[in-house]
Amino acid sequence: MAMEGEVTEKLLKNPAAVGAGDDGEDEPLKDRIWSETKKMWIVAAPAIFTRFSTFGISIISQGFIGHIGSIELAAYSLVFTVLLRFANGVLVSFSMFTITLIVDFFTSFNHAV
């Protein structure tokens, strides 16, 4: 069971109250920008790290496999390219499918009732 205060408690500040100050304190623009920047980097930093590490692992693997032989390097490059294209295709397909489902869901309600 939920507590009574949970449903009515506002989690975000009112945009009109931000400029006028919330609860009597006026937060400067610099502090608000810094706060939003920190929140953004908390979300963006893992995604950036994942992209760089995935790219780095593939480049390092190609370098080591290139020392084994040219046929092995060609095989690795071909398999990696095919798998990467397949994974990106599946990812794009699922994202388009999800957008279609969301649009259908929110436009299916009869708002005139």
DOGUBA-843393 format. One record per atom (N, C-alpha, C): residue in three letters; atom name; y, x, z. Coordinates in Angstrom, 1 decimal, always signed. Last residue first. Layout:
# DOGUBA-843393
{residu=ala | atome=CA | c2=Y | c1=X | c3=Z}
...
END
This chain:
# DOGUBA-843393
{residu=val | atome=N | c2=+12.4 | c1=-15.0 | c3=-25.7}
{residu=val | atome=CA | c2=+11.9 | c1=-16.1 | c3=-24.8}
{residu=val | atome=C | c2=+12.7 | c1=-16.2 | c3=-23.5}
{residu=ala | atome=N | c2=+13.1 | c1=-12.9 | c3=-27.2}
{residu=ala | atome=CA | c2=+14.0 | c1=-14.1 | c3=-27.3}
{residu=ala | atome=C | c2=+13.5 | c1=-15.2 | c3=-26.3}
{residu=his | atome=N | c2=+11.3 | c1=-10.8 | c3=-27.2}
{residu=his | atome=CA | c2=+12.5 | c1=-10.7 | c3=-26.2}
{residu=his | atome=C | c2=+13.3 | c1=-12.0 | c3=-26.2}
{residu=asn | atome=N | c2=+8.1 | c1=-10.5 | c3=-27.4}
{residu=asn | atome=CA | c2=+9.1 | c1=-11.4 | c3=-27.9}
{residu=asn | atome=C | c2=+10.2 | c1=-11.5 | c3=-26.9}
{residu=phe | atome=N | c2=+6.7 | c1=-7.2 | c3=-28.0}
{residu=phe | atome=CA | c2=+7.2 | c1=-8.3 | c3=-27.0}
{residu=phe | atome=C | c2=+8.2 | c1=-9.2 | c3=-27.7}
{residu=ser | atome=N | c2=+6.3 | c1=-5.3 | c3=-29.8}
{residu=ser | atome=CA | c2=+5.4 | c1=-6.4 | c3=-29.9}
{residu=ser | atome=C | c2=+5.9 | c1=-7.5 | c3=-28.9}
{residu=thr | atome=N | c2=+7.7 | c1=-3.0 | c3=-29.6}
{residu=thr | atome=CA | c2=+8.3 | c1=-4.0 | c3=-30.5}
{residu=thr | atome=C | c2=+7.4 | c1=-5.2 | c3=-30.5}
{residu=phe | atome=N | c2=+6.2 | c1=-1.4 | c3=-27.8}
{residu=phe | atome=CA | c2=+7.5 | c1=-1.9 | c3=-27.4}
{residu=phe | atome=C | c2=+8.1 | c1=-2.9 | c3=-28.3}
{residu=phe | atome=N | c2=+3.8 | c1=-1.0 | c3=-29.4}
{residu=phe | atome=CA | c2=+3.8 | c1=-1.6 | c3=-28.0}
{residu=phe | atome=C | c2=+5.1 | c1=-2.2 | c3=-27.6}
{residu=asp | atome=N | c2=+4.7 | c1=+0.3 | c3=-31.7}
{residu=asp | atome=CA | c2=+4.1 | c1=-1.1 | c3=-31.8}
{residu=asp | atome=C | c2=+4.0 | c1=-1.8 | c3=-30.4}
{residu=val | atome=N | c2=+5.7 | c1=+2.6 | c3=-30.6}
{residu=val | atome=CA | c2=+6.6 | c1=+1.7 | c3=-31.3}
{residu=val | atome=C | c2=+6.0 | c1=+0.3 | c3=-31.4}
{residu=ile | atome=N | c2=+3.3 | c1=+3.7 | c3=-29.5}
{residu=ile | atome=CA | c2=+4.5 | c1=+3.4 | c3=-28.6}
{residu=ile | atome=C | c2=+5.4 | c1=+2.4 | c3=-29.3}
{residu=leu | atome=N | c2=+1.7 | c1=+4.0 | c3=-31.8}
{residu=leu | atome=CA | c2=+1.3 | c1=+3.1 | c3=-30.7}
{residu=leu | atome=C | c2=+2.5 | c1=+2.7 | c3=-29.8}
{residu=thr | atome=N | c2=+3.3 | c1=+5.9 | c3=-33.2}
{residu=thr | atome=CA | c2=+3.0 | c1=+4.6 | c3=-33.8}
{residu=thr | atome=C | c2=+2.6 | c1=+3.6 | c3=-32.7}
{residu=ile | atome=N | c2=+3.1 | c1=+8.1 | c3=-31.5}
{residu=ile | atome=CA | c2=+4.4 | c1=+7.5 | c3=-31.7}
{residu=ile | atome=C | c2=+4.2 | c1=+6.1 | c3=-32.3}
{residu=thr | atome=N | c2=+0.4 | c1=+8.6 | c3=-31.7}
{residu=thr | atome=CA | c2=+1.0 | c1=+8.2 | c3=-30.4}
{residu=thr | atome=C | c2=+2.3 | c1=+7.5 | c3=-30.6}
{residu=phe | atome=N | c2=+0.2 | c1=+9.4 | c3=-34.3}
{residu=phe | atome=CA | c2=-0.6 | c1=+8.2 | c3=-33.9}
{residu=phe | atome=C | c2=+0.0 | c1=+7.7 | c3=-32.6}
{residu=met | atome=N | c2=+1.7 | c1=+11.7 | c3=-34.3}
{residu=met | atome=CA | c2=+2.1 | c1=+10.6 | c3=-35.1}
{residu=met | atome=C | c2=+1.4 | c1=+9.3 | c3=-34.7}
{residu=ser | atome=N | c2=+0.1 | c1=+13.2 | c3=-32.5}
{residu=ser | atome=CA | c2=+1.5 | c1=+12.9 | c3=-32.1}
{residu=ser | atome=C | c2=+2.0 | c1=+11.8 | c3=-33.0}
{residu=phe | atome=N | c2=-2.3 | c1=+13.4 | c3=-33.9}
{residu=phe | atome=CA | c2=-2.3 | c1=+12.7 | c3=-32.7}
{residu=phe | atome=C | c2=-0.9 | c1=+12.3 | c3=-32.2}
{residu=ser | atome=N | c2=-1.4 | c1=+14.9 | c3=-36.1}
{residu=ser | atome=CA | c2=-2.0 | c1=+13.6 | c3=-36.3}
{residu=ser | atome=C | c2=-2.0 | c1=+12.8 | c3=-35.1}
{residu=val | atome=N | c2=-0.7 | c1=+17.3 | c3=-34.9}
{residu=val | atome=CA | c2=+0.3 | c1=+16.5 | c3=-35.6}
{residu=val | atome=C | c2=-0.2 | c1=+15.1 | c3=-35.8}
{residu=leu | atome=N | c2=-3.2 | c1=+18.1 | c3=-34.0}
{residu=leu | atome=CA | c2=-2.1 | c1=+17.9 | c3=-33.1}
{residu=leu | atome=C | c2=-1.0 | c1=+17.0 | c3=-33.7}
{residu=val | atome=N | c2=-4.7 | c1=+18.4 | c3=-36.3}
{residu=val | atome=CA | c2=-5.1 | c1=+17.4 | c3=-35.3}
{residu=val | atome=C | c2=-4.0 | c1=+17.1 | c3=-34.4}
{residu=gly | atome=N | c2=-3.2 | c1=+20.5 | c3=-37.5}
{residu=gly | atome=CA | c2=-3.3 | c1=+19.2 | c3=-38.1}
{residu=gly | atome=C | c2=-3.7 | c1=+18.1 | c3=-37.2}
{residu=asn | atome=N | c2=-3.6 | c1=+22.5 | c3=-35.6}
{residu=asn | atome=CA | c2=-2.2 | c1=+22.0 | c3=-35.8}
{residu=asn | atome=C | c2=-2.3 | c1=+20.7 | c3=-36.5}
{residu=ala | atome=N | c2=-6.4 | c1=+22.9 | c3=-36.0}
{residu=ala | atome=CA | c2=-5.8 | c1=+22.5 | c3=-34.7}
{residu=ala | atome=C | c2=-4.4 | c1=+21.9 | c3=-34.8}
{residu=phe | atome=N | c2=-6.4 | c1=+23.7 | c3=-38.7}
{residu=phe | atome=CA | c2=-7.1 | c1=+22.5 | c3=-38.3}
{residu=phe | atome=C | c2=-6.6 | c1=+22.0 | c3=-36.9}
{residu=arg | atome=N | c2=-5.0 | c1=+26.1 | c3=-38.5}
{residu=arg | atome=CA | c2=-4.5 | c1=+25.0 | c3=-39.4}
{residu=arg | atome=C | c2=-5.1 | c1=+23.7 | c3=-39.0}
{residu=leu | atome=N | c2=-6.7 | c1=+27.6 | c3=-36.8}
{residu=leu | atome=CA | c2=-5.3 | c1=+27.3 | c3=-36.4}
{residu=leu | atome=C | c2=-4.7 | c1=+26.1 | c3=-37.2}
{residu=leu | atome=N | c2=-9.0 | c1=+27.7 | c3=-38.3}
{residu=leu | atome=CA | c2=-9.0 | c1=+27.0 | c3=-37.0}
{residu=leu | atome=C | c2=-7.6 | c1=+26.7 | c3=-36.6}
{residu=val | atome=N | c2=-8.1 | c1=+29.2 | c3=-40.5}
{residu=val | atome=CA | c2=-8.6 | c1=+27.9 | c3=-40.7}
{residu=val | atome=C | c2=-8.6 | c1=+27.1 | c3=-39.4}
{residu=thr | atome=N | c2=-7.2 | c1=+31.6 | c3=-39.2}
{residu=thr | atome=CA | c2=-6.3 | c1=+30.8 | c3=-40.0}
{residu=thr | atome=C | c2=-6.8 | c1=+29.4 | c3=-40.2}
{residu=phe | atome=N | c2=-9.6 | c1=+32.5 | c3=-38.1}
{residu=phe | atome=CA | c2=-8.5 | c1=+32.2 | c3=-37.2}
{residu=phe | atome=C | c2=-7.5 | c1=+31.3 | c3=-38.0}
{residu=val | atome=N | c2=-11.2 | c1=+32.9 | c3=-40.4}
{residu=val | atome=CA | c2=-11.6 | c1=+31.9 | c3=-39.4}
{residu=val | atome=C | c2=-10.4 | c1=+31.5 | c3=-38.5}
{residu=leu | atome=N | c2=-9.6 | c1=+34.9 | c3=-41.7}
{residu=leu | atome=CA | c2=-10.0 | c1=+33.6 | c3=-42.4}
{residu=leu | atome=C | c2=-10.3 | c1=+32.6 | c3=-41.3}
{residu=ser | atome=N | c2=-9.5 | c1=+36.9 | c3=-39.8}
{residu=ser | atome=CA | c2=-8.3 | c1=+36.4 | c3=-40.3}
{residu=ser | atome=C | c2=-8.5 | c1=+35.0 | c3=-40.9}
{residu=tyr | atome=N | c2=-12.3 | c1=+37.6 | c3=-39.5}
{residu=tyr | atome=CA | c2=-11.5 | c1=+37.1 | c3=-38.4}
{residu=tyr | atome=C | c2=-10.2 | c1=+36.4 | c3=-38.8}
{residu=ala | atome=N | c2=-12.8 | c1=+38.5 | c3=-42.1}
{residu=ala | atome=CA | c2=-13.5 | c1=+37.3 | c3=-41.6}
{residu=ala | atome=C | c2=-12.8 | c1=+36.7 | c3=-40.4}
{residu=ala | atome=N | c2=-11.1 | c1=+40.7 | c3=-42.3}
{residu=ala | atome=CA | c2=-11.0 | c1=+39.6 | c3=-43.2}
{residu=ala | atome=C | c2=-11.6 | c1=+38.3 | c3=-42.7}
{residu=leu | atome=N | c2=-12.3 | c1=+42.3 | c3=-40.3}
{residu=leu | atome=CA | c2=-10.9 | c1=+41.8 | c3=-40.2}
{residu=leu | atome=C | c2=-10.6 | c1=+40.6 | c3=-41.1}
{residu=glu | atome=N | c2=-14.8 | c1=+42.7 | c3=-41.3}
{residu=glu | atome=CA | c2=-14.7 | c1=+42.0 | c3=-40.0}
{residu=glu | atome=C | c2=-13.3 | c1=+41.4 | c3=-39.9}
{residu=ile | atome=N | c2=-14.1 | c1=+44.2 | c3=-43.5}
{residu=ile | atome=CA | c2=-14.8 | c1=+42.9 | c3=-43.7}
{residu=ile | atome=C | c2=-14.7 | c1=+42.1 | c3=-42.5}
{residu=ser | atome=N | c2=-13.0 | c1=+46.5 | c3=-42.4}
{residu=ser | atome=CA | c2=-12.1 | c1=+45.6 | c3=-43.2}
{residu=ser | atome=C | c2=-12.8 | c1=+44.3 | c3=-43.4}
{residu=gly | atome=N | c2=-13.7 | c1=+47.3 | c3=-38.9}
{residu=gly | atome=CA | c2=-14.0 | c1=+47.3 | c3=-40.4}
{residu=gly | atome=C | c2=-13.1 | c1=+46.3 | c3=-41.1}
{residu=ile | atome=N | c2=-12.7 | c1=+48.0 | c3=-36.4}
{residu=ile | atome=CA | c2=-14.1 | c1=+47.9 | c3=-36.6}
{residu=ile | atome=C | c2=-14.5 | c1=+48.0 | c3=-38.1}
{residu=his | atome=N | c2=-10.0 | c1=+47.8 | c3=-36.5}
{residu=his | atome=CA | c2=-10.6 | c1=+49.2 | c3=-36.3}
{residu=his | atome=C | c2=-12.1 | c1=+49.1 | c3=-36.5}
{residu=gly | atome=N | c2=-9.5 | c1=+45.1 | c3=-36.6}
{residu=gly | atome=CA | c2=-9.2 | c1=+45.9 | c3=-37.8}
{residu=gly | atome=C | c2=-9.8 | c1=+47.3 | c3=-37.7}
{residu=ile | atome=N | c2=-10.0 | c1=+44.3 | c3=-34.1}
{residu=ile | atome=CA | c2=-11.0 | c1=+44.0 | c3=-35.1}
{residu=ile | atome=C | c2=-10.8 | c1=+44.8 | c3=-36.3}
{residu=phe | atome=N | c2=-7.6 | c1=+45.2 | c3=-32.9}
{residu=phe | atome=CA | c2=-8.9 | c1=+45.7 | c3=-32.5}
{residu=phe | atome=C | c2=-10.0 | c1=+45.5 | c3=-33.5}
{residu=gly | atome=N | c2=-5.7 | c1=+43.5 | c3=-34.3}
{residu=gly | atome=CA | c2=-5.6 | c1=+45.0 | c3=-34.3}
{residu=gly | atome=C | c2=-6.9 | c1=+45.7 | c3=-33.9}
{residu=gln | atome=N | c2=-6.6 | c1=+41.0 | c3=-33.7}
{residu=gln | atome=CA | c2=-6.6 | c1=+41.4 | c3=-35.1}
{residu=gln | atome=C | c2=-6.5 | c1=+42.9 | c3=-35.2}
{residu=ser | atome=N | c2=-6.0 | c1=+41.0 | c3=-31.0}
{residu=ser | atome=CA | c2=-7.4 | c1=+40.8 | c3=-31.5}
{residu=ser | atome=C | c2=-7.5 | c1=+41.3 | c3=-32.9}
{residu=ile | atome=N | c2=-3.2 | c1=+41.2 | c3=-31.0}
{residu=ile | atome=CA | c2=-4.0 | c1=+42.2 | c3=-30.4}
{residu=ile | atome=C | c2=-5.5 | c1=+42.2 | c3=-30.9}
{residu=ile | atome=N | c2=-2.6 | c1=+38.7 | c3=-32.3}
{residu=ile | atome=CA | c2=-2.2 | c1=+40.0 | c3=-32.9}
{residu=ile | atome=C | c2=-3.0 | c1=+41.1 | c3=-32.4}
{residu=ser | atome=N | c2=-3.6 | c1=+36.9 | c3=-30.4}
{residu=ser | atome=CA | c2=-4.1 | c1=+36.9 | c3=-31.8}
{residu=ser | atome=C | c2=-3.8 | c1=+38.2 | c3=-32.5}
{residu=ile | atome=N | c2=-2.1 | c1=+37.5 | c3=-28.2}
{residu=ile | atome=CA | c2=-3.6 | c1=+37.6 | c3=-28.1}
{residu=ile | atome=C | c2=-4.1 | c1=+37.7 | c3=-29.5}
{residu=gly | atome=N | c2=+0.5 | c1=+36.8 | c3=-29.1}
{residu=gly | atome=CA | c2=+0.1 | c1=+38.2 | c3=-28.7}
{residu=gly | atome=C | c2=-1.4 | c1=+38.4 | c3=-28.7}
{residu=phe | atome=N | c2=+0.3 | c1=+34.0 | c3=-29.4}
{residu=phe | atome=CA | c2=+0.6 | c1=+34.9 | c3=-30.5}
{residu=phe | atome=C | c2=+0.2 | c1=+36.3 | c3=-30.3}
{residu=thr | atome=N | c2=-0.2 | c1=+33.4 | c3=-26.7}
{residu=thr | atome=CA | c2=-1.2 | c1=+33.0 | c3=-27.7}
{residu=thr | atome=C | c2=-1.0 | c1=+33.8 | c3=-29.0}
{residu=ser | atome=N | c2=+2.1 | c1=+34.3 | c3=-25.5}
{residu=ser | atome=CA | c2=+0.9 | c1=+34.9 | c3=-25.1}
{residu=ser | atome=C | c2=-0.2 | c1=+34.6 | c3=-26.2}
{residu=phe | atome=N | c2=+4.2 | c1=+32.7 | c3=-26.7}
{residu=phe | atome=CA | c2=+4.2 | c1=+34.2 | c3=-26.9}
{residu=phe | atome=C | c2=+2.8 | c1=+34.8 | c3=-26.5}
{residu=arg | atome=N | c2=+3.4 | c1=+30.1 | c3=-25.8}
{residu=arg | atome=CA | c2=+3.5 | c1=+30.5 | c3=-27.3}
{residu=arg | atome=C | c2=+3.4 | c1=+32.0 | c3=-27.5}
{residu=thr | atome=N | c2=+3.4 | c1=+30.4 | c3=-23.0}
{residu=thr | atome=CA | c2=+2.2 | c1=+30.1 | c3=-23.7}
{residu=thr | atome=C | c2=+2.2 | c1=+30.4 | c3=-25.2}
{residu=phe | atome=N | c2=+6.2 | c1=+30.9 | c3=-22.6}
{residu=phe | atome=CA | c2=+5.2 | c1=+31.9 | c3=-22.2}
{residu=phe | atome=C | c2=+3.8 | c1=+31.7 | c3=-23.0}
{residu=ile | atome=N | c2=+7.2 | c1=+28.5 | c3=-23.4}
{residu=ile | atome=CA | c2=+7.6 | c1=+29.7 | c3=-24.1}
{residu=ile | atome=C | c2=+6.6 | c1=+30.8 | c3=-23.8}
{residu=ala | atome=N | c2=+6.1 | c1=+26.8 | c3=-21.4}
{residu=ala | atome=CA | c2=+5.8 | c1=+26.6 | c3=-22.9}
{residu=ala | atome=C | c2=+6.1 | c1=+27.8 | c3=-23.7}
{residu=pro | atome=N | c2=+7.1 | c1=+27.9 | c3=-19.0}
{residu=pro | atome=CA | c2=+5.7 | c1=+27.9 | c3=-19.3}
{residu=pro | atome=C | c2=+5.3 | c1=+27.7 | c3=-20.8}
{residu=ala | atome=N | c2=+10.0 | c1=+27.3 | c3=-19.5}
{residu=ala | atome=CA | c2=+9.4 | c1=+28.7 | c3=-19.4}
{residu=ala | atome=C | c2=+7.9 | c1=+28.7 | c3=-19.6}
{residu=ala | atome=N | c2=+10.6 | c1=+24.6 | c3=-19.5}
{residu=ala | atome=CA | c2=+10.5 | c1=+25.3 | c3=-20.8}
{residu=ala | atome=C | c2=+9.8 | c1=+26.7 | c3=-20.7}
{residu=val | atome=N | c2=+10.7 | c1=+23.7 | c3=-16.9}
{residu=val | atome=CA | c2=+9.8 | c1=+23.0 | c3=-17.9}
{residu=val | atome=C | c2=+9.6 | c1=+23.9 | c3=-19.1}
{residu=ile | atome=N | c2=+12.4 | c1=+25.4 | c3=-15.7}
{residu=ile | atome=CA | c2=+11.1 | c1=+25.1 | c3=-15.0}
{residu=ile | atome=C | c2=+10.2 | c1=+24.5 | c3=-16.0}
{residu=trp | atome=N | c2=+14.6 | c1=+25.2 | c3=-17.4}
{residu=trp | atome=CA | c2=+13.8 | c1=+26.4 | c3=-17.5}
{residu=trp | atome=C | c2=+12.5 | c1=+26.3 | c3=-16.7}
{residu=met | atome=N | c2=+15.7 | c1=+22.8 | c3=-16.5}
{residu=met | atome=CA | c2=+15.2 | c1=+22.9 | c3=-17.9}
{residu=met | atome=C | c2=+14.3 | c1=+24.1 | c3=-18.0}
{residu=lys | atome=N | c2=+16.4 | c1=+23.3 | c3=-13.9}
{residu=lys | atome=CA | c2=+15.4 | c1=+22.3 | c3=-14.1}
{residu=lys | atome=C | c2=+14.8 | c1=+22.5 | c3=-15.5}
{residu=lys | atome=N | c2=+18.4 | c1=+25.2 | c3=-14.4}
{residu=lys | atome=CA | c2=+17.2 | c1=+25.6 | c3=-13.6}
{residu=lys | atome=C | c2=+16.1 | c1=+24.6 | c3=-13.8}
{residu=thr | atome=N | c2=+20.3 | c1=+23.6 | c3=-15.7}
{residu=thr | atome=CA | c2=+19.7 | c1=+24.8 | c3=-16.4}
{residu=thr | atome=C | c2=+18.4 | c1=+25.2 | c3=-15.7}
{residu=glu | atome=N | c2=+21.0 | c1=+21.8 | c3=-13.8}
{residu=glu | atome=CA | c2=+20.3 | c1=+21.3 | c3=-14.9}
{residu=glu | atome=C | c2=+19.6 | c1=+22.4 | c3=-15.7}
{residu=ser | atome=N | c2=+22.4 | c1=+23.6 | c3=-12.1}
{residu=ser | atome=CA | c2=+21.2 | c1=+22.9 | c3=-11.6}
{residu=ser | atome=C | c2=+20.4 | c1=+22.3 | c3=-12.7}
{residu=trp | atome=N | c2=+24.4 | c1=+24.6 | c3=-13.7}
{residu=trp | atome=CA | c2=+23.4 | c1=+25.5 | c3=-13.2}
{residu=trp | atome=C | c2=+22.2 | c1=+24.8 | c3=-12.7}
{residu=ile | atome=N | c2=+25.9 | c1=+22.2 | c3=-14.1}
{residu=ile | atome=CA | c2=+25.3 | c1=+22.8 | c3=-15.2}
{residu=ile | atome=C | c2=+24.2 | c1=+23.8 | c3=-14.8}
{residu=arg | atome=N | c2=+26.7 | c1=+21.7 | c3=-11.4}
{residu=arg | atome=CA | c2=+25.8 | c1=+20.7 | c3=-12.1}
{residu=arg | atome=C | c2=+25.1 | c1=+21.3 | c3=-13.3}
{residu=asp | atome=N | c2=+28.3 | c1=+24.0 | c3=-11.0}
{residu=asp | atome=CA | c2=+27.1 | c1=+23.8 | c3=-10.2}
{residu=asp | atome=C | c2=+26.1 | c1=+22.8 | c3=-10.8}
{residu=lys | atome=N | c2=+30.3 | c1=+23.5 | c3=-12.9}
{residu=lys | atome=CA | c2=+29.5 | c1=+24.7 | c3=-13.0}
{residu=lys | atome=C | c2=+28.2 | c1=+24.6 | c3=-12.2}
{residu=leu | atome=N | c2=+31.5 | c1=+21.2 | c3=-12.0}
{residu=leu | atome=CA | c2=+30.8 | c1=+21.2 | c3=-13.3}
{residu=leu | atome=C | c2=+29.9 | c1=+22.4 | c3=-13.4}
{residu=pro | atome=N | c2=+31.1 | c1=+20.6 | c3=-8.4}
{residu=pro | atome=CA | c2=+31.8 | c1=+21.1 | c3=-9.6}
{residu=pro | atome=C | c2=+30.9 | c1=+21.1 | c3=-10.8}
{residu=glu | atome=N | c2=+30.7 | c1=+17.6 | c3=-6.7}
{residu=glu | atome=CA | c2=+30.0 | c1=+18.8 | c3=-7.2}
{residu=glu | atome=C | c2=+30.7 | c1=+19.3 | c3=-8.4}
{residu=asp | atome=N | c2=+32.1 | c1=+16.2 | c3=-4.0}
{residu=asp | atome=CA | c2=+32.4 | c1=+16.4 | c3=-5.4}
{residu=asp | atome=C | c2=+31.8 | c1=+17.7 | c3=-5.9}
{residu=glu | atome=N | c2=+30.9 | c1=+13.9 | c3=-1.6}
{residu=glu | atome=CA | c2=+31.0 | c1=+15.3 | c3=-2.0}
{residu=glu | atome=C | c2=+31.2 | c1=+15.4 | c3=-3.5}
{residu=gly | atome=N | c2=+30.6 | c1=+11.2 | c3=-1.0}
{residu=gly | atome=CA | c2=+31.8 | c1=+11.9 | c3=-0.5}
{residu=gly | atome=C | c2=+31.9 | c1=+13.4 | c3=-0.9}
{residu=asp | atome=N | c2=+28.3 | c1=+10.3 | c3=-2.3}
{residu=asp | atome=CA | c2=+28.3 | c1=+10.4 | c3=-0.8}
{residu=asp | atome=C | c2=+29.5 | c1=+11.3 | c3=-0.3}
{residu=asp | atome=N | c2=+29.3 | c1=+11.9 | c3=-5.2}
{residu=asp | atome=CA | c2=+28.3 | c1=+11.0 | c3=-4.6}
{residu=asp | atome=C | c2=+28.2 | c1=+11.3 | c3=-3.1}
{residu=gly | atome=N | c2=+32.0 | c1=+11.8 | c3=-7.4}
{residu=gly | atome=CA | c2=+31.4 | c1=+12.4 | c3=-6.2}
{residu=gly | atome=C | c2=+30.4 | c1=+11.4 | c3=-5.6}
{residu=ala | atome=N | c2=+32.8 | c1=+11.0 | c3=-9.8}
{residu=ala | atome=CA | c2=+33.7 | c1=+10.7 | c3=-8.7}
{residu=ala | atome=C | c2=+33.1 | c1=+11.3 | c3=-7.4}
{residu=gly | atome=N | c2=+30.8 | c1=+11.9 | c3=-11.5}
{residu=gly | atome=CA | c2=+32.2 | c1=+12.4 | c3=-11.7}
{residu=gly | atome=C | c2=+33.1 | c1=+12.2 | c3=-10.5}
{residu=val | atome=N | c2=+28.6 | c1=+10.5 | c3=-10.5}
{residu=val | atome=CA | c2=+28.6 | c1=+12.0 | c3=-10.5}
{residu=val | atome=C | c2=+30.0 | c1=+12.5 | c3=-10.7}
{residu=ala | atome=N | c2=+28.9 | c1=+7.8 | c3=-10.7}
{residu=ala | atome=CA | c2=+29.2 | c1=+8.4 | c3=-9.4}
{residu=ala | atome=C | c2=+29.2 | c1=+9.9 | c3=-9.4}
{residu=ala | atome=N | c2=+28.1 | c1=+7.3 | c3=-13.3}
{residu=ala | atome=CA | c2=+29.5 | c1=+7.1 | c3=-13.0}
{residu=ala | atome=C | c2=+29.9 | c1=+7.7 | c3=-11.6}
{residu=pro | atome=N | c2=+25.3 | c1=+7.9 | c3=-13.1}
{residu=pro | atome=CA | c2=+26.2 | c1=+8.7 | c3=-14.0}
{residu=pro | atome=C | c2=+27.7 | c1=+8.5 | c3=-13.7}
{residu=asn | atome=N | c2=+23.7 | c1=+8.0 | c3=-10.0}
{residu=asn | atome=CA | c2=+24.4 | c1=+7.2 | c3=-11.0}
{residu=asn | atome=C | c2=+25.4 | c1=+8.0 | c3=-11.8}
{residu=lys | atome=N | c2=+20.9 | c1=+10.2 | c3=-9.7}
{residu=lys | atome=CA | c2=+22.3 | c1=+9.8 | c3=-9.4}
{residu=lys | atome=C | c2=+22.8 | c1=+8.9 | c3=-10.5}
{residu=leu | atome=N | c2=+17.5 | c1=+9.1 | c3=-9.3}
{residu=leu | atome=CA | c2=+18.6 | c1=+9.8 | c3=-10.0}
{residu=leu | atome=C | c2=+19.9 | c1=+9.3 | c3=-9.6}
{residu=leu | atome=N | c2=+16.1 | c1=+7.6 | c3=-7.5}
{residu=leu | atome=CA | c2=+15.7 | c1=+9.0 | c3=-7.6}
{residu=leu | atome=C | c2=+16.8 | c1=+9.8 | c3=-8.4}
{residu=lys | atome=N | c2=+16.7 | c1=+5.1 | c3=-5.2}
{residu=lys | atome=CA | c2=+17.1 | c1=+5.6 | c3=-6.5}
{residu=lys | atome=C | c2=+16.8 | c1=+7.1 | c3=-6.5}
{residu=glu | atome=N | c2=+14.5 | c1=+2.9 | c3=-3.6}
{residu=glu | atome=CA | c2=+15.2 | c1=+4.1 | c3=-3.5}
{residu=glu | atome=C | c2=+15.4 | c1=+4.7 | c3=-4.9}
{residu=thr | atome=N | c2=+12.9 | c1=+0.6 | c3=-3.8}
{residu=thr | atome=CA | c2=+14.4 | c1=+0.4 | c3=-4.0}
{residu=thr | atome=C | c2=+15.1 | c1=+1.8 | c3=-4.0}
{residu=val | atome=N | c2=+10.3 | c1=+1.5 | c3=-3.4}
{residu=val | atome=CA | c2=+10.7 | c1=+0.7 | c3=-4.6}
{residu=val | atome=C | c2=+12.2 | c1=+0.7 | c3=-4.8}
{residu=glu | atome=N | c2=+10.2 | c1=+2.7 | c3=-0.8}
{residu=glu | atome=CA | c2=+9.9 | c1=+3.4 | c3=-2.0}
{residu=glu | atome=C | c2=+10.4 | c1=+2.8 | c3=-3.3}
{residu=gly | atome=N | c2=+10.6 | c1=+1.2 | c3=+1.4}
{residu=gly | atome=CA | c2=+11.8 | c1=+1.9 | c3=+0.9}
{residu=gly | atome=C | c2=+11.5 | c1=+2.6 | c3=-0.4}
{residu=glu | atome=N | c2=+8.1 | c1=+0.1 | c3=+2.1}
{residu=glu | atome=CA | c2=+9.1 | c1=-0.7 | c3=+1.6}
{residu=glu | atome=C | c2=+10.3 | c1=+0.0 | c3=+0.9}
{residu=met | atome=N | c2=+5.2 | c1=+1.8 | c3=+0.8}
{residu=met | atome=CA | c2=+6.2 | c1=+1.6 | c3=+1.8}
{residu=met | atome=C | c2=+7.3 | c1=+0.8 | c3=+1.2}
{residu=ala | atome=N | c2=+2.2 | c1=+0.4 | c3=-0.7}
{residu=ala | atome=CA | c2=+3.5 | c1=+1.2 | c3=-0.8}
{residu=ala | atome=C | c2=+4.4 | c1=+0.9 | c3=+0.4}
{residu=met | atome=N | c2=-1.2 | c1=+0.8 | c3=+0.0}
{residu=met | atome=CA | c2=+0.0 | c1=+0.0 | c3=+0.0}
{residu=met | atome=C | c2=+1.2 | c1=+0.9 | c3=+0.0}
END
